[in-house]
Amino acid sequence: MKSKEFCIKSEGIKYAGIHIIIEFWDSDILKSMKKIKEAMLEAVKAAGATVLSTKLHKFKGGGVSGVIVLSESHISIHTWPEYNYAALDIFTCGRSVKPQKAVPVLKKHFKPGKMQIMDIKRGIME
C-alpha cells in the first residue's frame, strides 16, 4: 500500500507545513466571541481546510482565546482588548490547503488599523 505524501514541495524545498502568524491592532471585535468565531470559520473555509472541533473562551476582562482544530492542523486566536491587540496563527500541512487565502477574510472581519503577517515554512527537510 502506497503512503500518502503530506509534505509540501515548492521551489525545490520540501517542508511539513505553512505557519502564518498574524498580529492585528485597533480592531473593534476583540471582545466579541461570536464575531471572532464567525471570522475564523469563514477563514478556514476560504483556506479549504476541514474543521474537527472548535473551542473558544471569553475571559472576565473581555479577551477571547480559542482554537479550531483542523484535519490539516489548527487556527488559533488570543485577544487583549485592553491593548487593542489580537494574535492569530494558522498552521496547516498538506498541499490541498491554502492558508494564505484565510488572511484577507480575517482582515475583512477584524478591520485592523495596523497589522503584521509572517509566513513561515515549518519542518524544512534536507
CYANA upper distance limits for C-alpha pairs under 8 A (distance plus 0.5 A):
  5 GLU  CA     94 GLY  CA      8.41
  6 PHE  CA     16 ALA  CA      7.69
  6 PHE  CA     93 CYS  CA      7.14
  6 PHE  CA     94 GLY  CA      5.06
  6 PHE  CA     95 ARG  CA      7.38
  7 CYS  CA     14 LYS  CA      7.01
  7 CYS  CA     15 TYR  CA      6.08
  7 CYS  CA     16 ALA  CA      5.20
  7 CYS  CA     17 GLY  CA      7.26
  7 CYS  CA     93 CYS  CA      7.25
  7 CYS  CA     94 GLY  CA      6.05
  7 CYS  CA     95 ARG  CA      7.58
  8 ILE  CA     13 ILE  CA      8.44
  8 ILE  CA     14 LYS  CA      6.05
  8 ILE  CA     15 TYR  CA      5.87
  8 ILE  CA     16 ALA  CA      6.68
  8 ILE  CA     17 GLY  CA      7.10
  8 ILE  CA     93 CYS  CA      7.96
  8 ILE  CA     94 GLY  CA      6.46
  8 ILE  CA     95 ARG  CA      6.06
  9 LYS  CA     13 ILE  CA      6.02
  9 LYS  CA     14 LYS  CA      4.92
  9 LYS  CA     15 TYR  CA      7.13
 10 SER  CA     14 LYS  CA      7.09
 13 ILE  CA    124 ILE  CA      7.70
 13 ILE  CA    125 MET  CA      8.04
 14 LYS  CA    124 ILE  CA      6.43
 14 LYS  CA    125 MET  CA      6.10
 14 LYS  CA    126 GLU  CA      8.11
 15 TYR  CA    121 LYS  CA      7.02
 15 TYR  CA    122 ARG  CA      6.58
 15 TYR  CA    123 GLY  CA      5.55
 15 TYR  CA    124 ILE  CA      4.66
 15 TYR  CA    125 MET  CA      6.14
 16 ALA  CA     93 CYS  CA      6.34
 16 ALA  CA     94 GLY  CA      7.86
 16 ALA  CA    121 LYS  CA      8.09
 16 ALA  CA    122 ARG  CA      6.19
 16 ALA  CA    123 GLY  CA      5.36
 16 ALA  CA    124 ILE  CA      7.08
 16 ALA  CA    125 MET  CA      8.45
 17 GLY  CA     91 PHE  CA      7.42
 17 GLY  CA     92 THR  CA      5.94
 17 GLY  CA     93 CYS  CA      4.56
 17 GLY  CA     94 GLY  CA      7.04
 17 GLY  CA    121 LYS  CA      6.51
 17 GLY  CA    122 ARG  CA      5.68
 17 GLY  CA    123 GLY  CA      7.32
 18 ILE  CA     90 ILE  CA      8.42
 18 ILE  CA     91 PHE  CA      6.21
 18 ILE  CA     92 THR  CA      6.04
 18 ILE  CA     93 CYS  CA      6.94
 18 ILE  CA     99 PRO  CA      8.02
 18 ILE  CA    119 ASP  CA      7.48
 18 ILE  CA    120 ILE  CA      6.29
 18 ILE  CA    121 LYS  CA      5.36
 18 ILE  CA    122 ARG  CA      6.35
 19 HIS  CA     89 ASP  CA      7.46
 19 HIS  CA     90 ILE  CA      6.13
 19 HIS  CA     91 PHE  CA      4.76
 19 HIS  CA     92 THR  CA      7.07
 19 HIS  CA    119 ASP  CA      6.44
 19 HIS  CA    120 ILE  CA      5.57
 19 HIS  CA    121 LYS  CA      6.83
 19 HIS  CA    122 ARG  CA      7.10
 20 ILE  CA     89 ASP  CA      6.05
 20 ILE  CA     90 ILE  CA      5.60
 20 ILE  CA     91 PHE  CA      6.85
 20 ILE  CA     99 PRO  CA      8.01
 20 ILE  CA    100 GLN  CA      8.20
 20 ILE  CA    117 ILE  CA      7.43
 20 ILE  CA    118 MET  CA      6.10
 20 ILE  CA    119 ASP  CA      5.07
 20 ILE  CA    120 ILE  CA      6.69
 21 ILE  CA     87 ALA  CA      8.07
 21 ILE  CA     88 LEU  CA      6.57
 21 ILE  CA     89 ASP  CA      5.08
 21 ILE  CA     90 ILE  CA      7.16
 21 ILE  CA    117 ILE  CA      6.16
 21 ILE  CA    118 MET  CA      5.53
 21 ILE  CA    119 ASP  CA      7.01
 21 ILE  CA    120 ILE  CA      8.49
 22 ILE  CA     87 ALA  CA      6.43
 22 ILE  CA     88 LEU  CA      5.49
 22 ILE  CA     89 ASP  CA      6.37
 22 ILE  CA    115 MET  CA      7.76
 22 ILE  CA    116 GLN  CA      6.40
 22 ILE  CA    117 ILE  CA      5.14
 22 ILE  CA    118 MET  CA      7.10
 23 GLU  CA     85 TYR  CA      7.77
 23 GLU  CA     86 ALA  CA      6.29
 23 GLU  CA     87 ALA  CA      5.30
 23 GLU  CA     88 LEU  CA      6.83
 23 GLU  CA    115 MET  CA      5.91
 23 GLU  CA    116 GLN  CA      5.61
 23 GLU  CA    117 ILE  CA      6.91
 24 PHE  CA     85 TYR  CA      6.22
 24 PHE  CA     86 ALA  CA      5.60
 24 PHE  CA     87 ALA  CA      7.11
 24 PHE  CA    110 PHE  CA      8.25
 24 PHE  CA    112 PRO  CA      6.05
 24 PHE  CA    113 GLY  CA      8.09
 24 PHE  CA    114 LYS  CA      6.52
 24 PHE  CA    115 MET  CA      5.05
 24 PHE  CA    116 GLN  CA      7.28
 25 TRP  CA     84 ASN  CA      6.05
 25 TRP  CA     85 TYR  CA      5.04
 25 TRP  CA     86 ALA  CA      6.96
 25 TRP  CA    112 PRO  CA      6.03
 25 TRP  CA    113 GLY  CA      6.41
 25 TRP  CA    114 LYS  CA      5.66
 25 TRP  CA    115 MET  CA      6.63
 26 ASP  CA     84 ASN  CA      5.71
 26 ASP  CA     85 TYR  CA      7.11
 26 ASP  CA    111 LYS  CA      8.48
 26 ASP  CA    112 PRO  CA      5.75
 26 ASP  CA    113 GLY  CA      5.44
 26 ASP  CA    114 LYS  CA      7.14
 27 SER  CA     84 ASN  CA      7.09
 27 SER  CA     85 TYR  CA      7.99
 27 SER  CA    110 PHE  CA      6.00
 27 SER  CA    111 LYS  CA      6.39
 27 SER  CA    112 PRO  CA      5.34
 27 SER  CA    113 GLY  CA      7.23
 28 ASP  CA    110 PHE  CA      7.47
 28 ASP  CA    111 LYS  CA      8.22
 29 ILE  CA     35 LYS  CA      7.07
 29 ILE  CA     36 ILE  CA      7.42
 29 ILE  CA    110 PHE  CA      6.79
 30 LEU  CA     36 ILE  CA      7.90
 30 LEU  CA     62 GLY  CA      8.44
 30 LEU  CA     63 GLY  CA      7.24
 30 LEU  CA     64 VAL  CA      7.61
 30 LEU  CA     79 THR  CA      6.35
 30 LEU  CA     80 TRP  CA      7.69
 30 LEU  CA     81 PRO  CA      6.14
 30 LEU  CA     84 ASN  CA      7.82
 30 LEU  CA     85 TYR  CA      8.09
 30 LEU  CA     86 ALA  CA      7.52
 31 LYS  CA     58 LYS  CA      8.28
 31 LYS  CA     62 GLY  CA      5.61
 31 LYS  CA     63 GLY  CA      6.09
 31 LYS  CA     64 VAL  CA      6.87
 31 LYS  CA     79 THR  CA      8.13
 31 LYS  CA     81 PRO  CA      6.97
 32 SER  CA     36 ILE  CA      6.61
 32 SER  CA     64 VAL  CA      8.18
 33 MET  CA     37 LYS  CA      6.51
 33 MET  CA     56 LEU  CA      7.73
 33 MET  CA     57 HIS  CA      8.13
 33 MET  CA     58 LYS  CA      7.18
 33 MET  CA     64 VAL  CA      6.89
 34 LYS  CA     38 GLU  CA      6.76
 35 LYS  CA     39 ALA  CA      6.62
 35 LYS  CA    109 HIS  CA      8.37
 36 ILE  CA     40 MET  CA      6.65
 37 LYS  CA     41 LEU  CA      6.61
 37 LYS  CA     56 LEU  CA      8.13
 38 GLU  CA     42 GLU  CA      6.62
 39 ALA  CA     43 ALA  CA      6.61
 39 ALA  CA    105 VAL  CA      7.57
 39 ALA  CA    106 LEU  CA      6.39
 39 ALA  CA    109 HIS  CA      6.38
 39 ALA  CA    110 PHE  CA      8.45
 40 MET  CA     44 VAL  CA      6.70
 40 MET  CA     68 ILE  CA      8.41
 40 MET  CA     75 ILE  CA      8.05
 40 MET  CA    106 LEU  CA      7.50
 41 LEU  CA     45 LYS  CA      6.80
 42 GLU  CA     46 ALA  CA      6.71
 42 GLU  CA    102 ALA  CA      8.34
 42 GLU  CA    105 VAL  CA      7.44
 43 ALA  CA     47 ALA  CA      6.75
 43 ALA  CA    101 LYS  CA      7.96
 43 ALA  CA    102 ALA  CA      4.79
 43 ALA  CA    103 VAL  CA      7.65
 43 ALA  CA    105 VAL  CA      5.99
 43 ALA  CA    106 LEU  CA      6.74
 44 VAL  CA     48 GLY  CA      6.85
 44 VAL  CA     49 ALA  CA      5.99
 44 VAL  CA     50 THR  CA      7.87
 44 VAL  CA     51 VAL  CA      8.09
 44 VAL  CA     75 ILE  CA      8.35
 44 VAL  CA     99 PRO  CA      8.39
 44 VAL  CA    102 ALA  CA      6.88
 45 LYS  CA     49 ALA  CA      6.57
 45 LYS  CA     50 THR  CA      8.20
 45 LYS  CA    102 ALA  CA      8.40
 46 ALA  CA    101 LYS  CA      6.26
 46 ALA  CA    102 ALA  CA      6.03
 46 ALA  CA    105 VAL  CA      7.98
 47 ALA  CA     97 VAL  CA      6.19
 47 ALA  CA     98 LYS  CA      5.26
 47 ALA  CA     99 PRO  CA      5.39
 47 ALA  CA    100 GLN  CA      7.51
 47 ALA  CA    101 LYS  CA      5.65
 47 ALA  CA    102 ALA  CA      5.78
 48 GLY  CA     96 SER  CA      7.88
 48 GLY  CA     97 VAL  CA      5.75
 48 GLY  CA     98 LYS  CA      7.03
 48 GLY  CA     99 PRO  CA      8.46
 49 ALA  CA     70 LEU  CA      7.14
 49 ALA  CA     71 SER  CA      7.67
 49 ALA  CA     72 GLU  CA      7.07
 49 ALA  CA     97 VAL  CA      6.23
 50 THR  CA     70 LEU  CA      5.88
 50 THR  CA     71 SER  CA      5.90
 50 THR  CA     72 GLU  CA      7.47
 51 VAL  CA     68 ILE  CA      7.24
 51 VAL  CA     69 VAL  CA      6.68
 51 VAL  CA     70 LEU  CA      5.12
 51 VAL  CA     71 SER  CA      6.87
 52 LEU  CA     68 ILE  CA      7.89
 52 LEU  CA     69 VAL  CA      5.97
 52 LEU  CA     70 LEU  CA      5.70
 52 LEU  CA     71 SER  CA      6.58
 53 SER  CA     68 ILE  CA      6.23
 53 SER  CA     69 VAL  CA      5.72
 53 SER  CA     70 LEU  CA      7.65
 54 THR  CA     66 GLY  CA      8.17
 54 THR  CA     67 VAL  CA      6.56
 54 THR  CA     68 ILE  CA      4.91
 54 THR  CA     69 VAL  CA      6.87
 55 LYS  CA     66 GLY  CA      6.00
 55 LYS  CA     67 VAL  CA      6.06
 55 LYS  CA     68 ILE  CA      6.90
 56 LEU  CA     64 VAL  CA      7.44
 56 LEU  CA     65 SER  CA      6.20
 56 LEU  CA     66 GLY  CA      4.41
 56 LEU  CA     67 VAL  CA      6.87
 57 HIS  CA     64 VAL  CA      6.15
 57 HIS  CA     65 SER  CA      5.89
 57 HIS  CA     66 GLY  CA      6.54
 58 LYS  CA     62 GLY  CA      6.66
 58 LYS  CA     63 GLY  CA      6.29
 58 LYS  CA     64 VAL  CA      5.01
 58 LYS  CA     65 SER  CA      7.13
 59 PHE  CA     63 GLY  CA      5.76
 59 PHE  CA     64 VAL  CA      6.66
 62 GLY  CA     80 TRP  CA      8.39
 62 GLY  CA     81 PRO  CA      7.23
 63 GLY  CA     78 HIS  CA      7.77
 63 GLY  CA     79 THR  CA      5.57
 63 GLY  CA     80 TRP  CA      5.73
 63 GLY  CA     81 PRO  CA      6.34
 64 VAL  CA     77 ILE  CA      7.96
 64 VAL  CA     78 HIS  CA      6.25
 64 VAL  CA     79 THR  CA      5.75
 64 VAL  CA     80 TRP  CA      8.08
 65 SER  CA     76 SER  CA      8.05
 65 SER  CA     77 ILE  CA      5.92
 65 SER  CA     78 HIS  CA      4.81
 65 SER  CA     79 THR  CA      6.92
 66 GLY  CA     76 SER  CA      6.07
 66 GLY  CA     77 ILE  CA      5.86
 66 GLY  CA     78 HIS  CA      7.18
 67 VAL  CA     74 HIS  CA      7.33
 67 VAL  CA     75 ILE  CA      6.24
 67 VAL  CA     76 SER  CA      4.70
 67 VAL  CA     77 ILE  CA      7.00
 68 ILE  CA     74 HIS  CA      6.12
 68 ILE  CA     75 ILE  CA      5.85
 68 ILE  CA     76 SER  CA      6.81
 69 VAL  CA     73 SER  CA      6.61
 69 VAL  CA     74 HIS  CA      5.06
 69 VAL  CA     75 ILE  CA      7.27
 70 LEU  CA     74 HIS  CA      5.43
 70 LEU  CA     75 ILE  CA      8.05
 72 GLU  CA     91 PHE  CA      8.48
 72 GLU  CA     92 THR  CA      5.70
 72 GLU  CA     93 CYS  CA      5.91
 72 GLU  CA     94 GLY  CA      7.33
 72 GLU  CA     97 VAL  CA      8.19
 73 SER  CA     91 PHE  CA      6.32
 73 SER  CA     92 THR  CA      5.54
 73 SER  CA     93 CYS  CA      7.11
 74 HIS  CA     90 ILE  CA      6.49
 74 HIS  CA     91 PHE  CA      5.99
 74 HIS  CA     92 THR  CA      7.11
 75 ILE  CA     88 LEU  CA      7.76
 75 ILE  CA     89 ASP  CA      6.07
 75 ILE  CA     90 ILE  CA      4.82
 75 ILE  CA     91 PHE  CA      6.83
 76 SER  CA     88 LEU  CA      5.98
 76 SER  CA     89 ASP  CA      5.88
 76 SER  CA     90 ILE  CA      7.14
 77 ILE  CA     86 ALA  CA      7.46
 77 ILE  CA     87 ALA  CA      6.13
 77 ILE  CA     88 LEU  CA      4.82
 77 ILE  CA     89 ASP  CA      7.16
 78 HIS  CA     86 ALA  CA      6.28
 78 HIS  CA     87 ALA  CA      5.82
 78 HIS  CA     88 LEU  CA      7.05
 79 THR  CA     84 ASN  CA      8.36
 79 THR  CA     85 TYR  CA      6.39
 79 THR  CA     86 ALA  CA      4.75
 79 THR  CA     87 ALA  CA      6.83
 80 TRP  CA     84 ASN  CA      6.51
 80 TRP  CA     85 TYR  CA      5.75
 80 TRP  CA     86 ALA  CA      6.67
 81 PRO  CA     85 TYR  CA      6.63
 81 PRO  CA     86 ALA  CA      8.37
 90 ILE  CA     99 PRO  CA      7.30
 91 PHE  CA     99 PRO  CA      8.16
 92 THR  CA     97 VAL  CA      7.53
 92 THR  CA     99 PRO  CA      7.33
 93 CYS  CA     97 VAL  CA      7.91
 98 LYS  CA    102 ALA  CA      8.24
 99 PRO  CA    103 VAL  CA      7.91
101 LYS  CA    105 VAL  CA      7.89
102 ALA  CA    106 LEU  CA      6.84
103 VAL  CA    107 LYS  CA      6.63
104 PRO  CA    108 LYS  CA      6.55
105 VAL  CA    109 HIS  CA      6.97
106 LEU  CA    110 PHE  CA      6.52
107 LYS  CA    111 LYS  CA      5.93
107 LYS  CA    112 PRO  CA      7.19
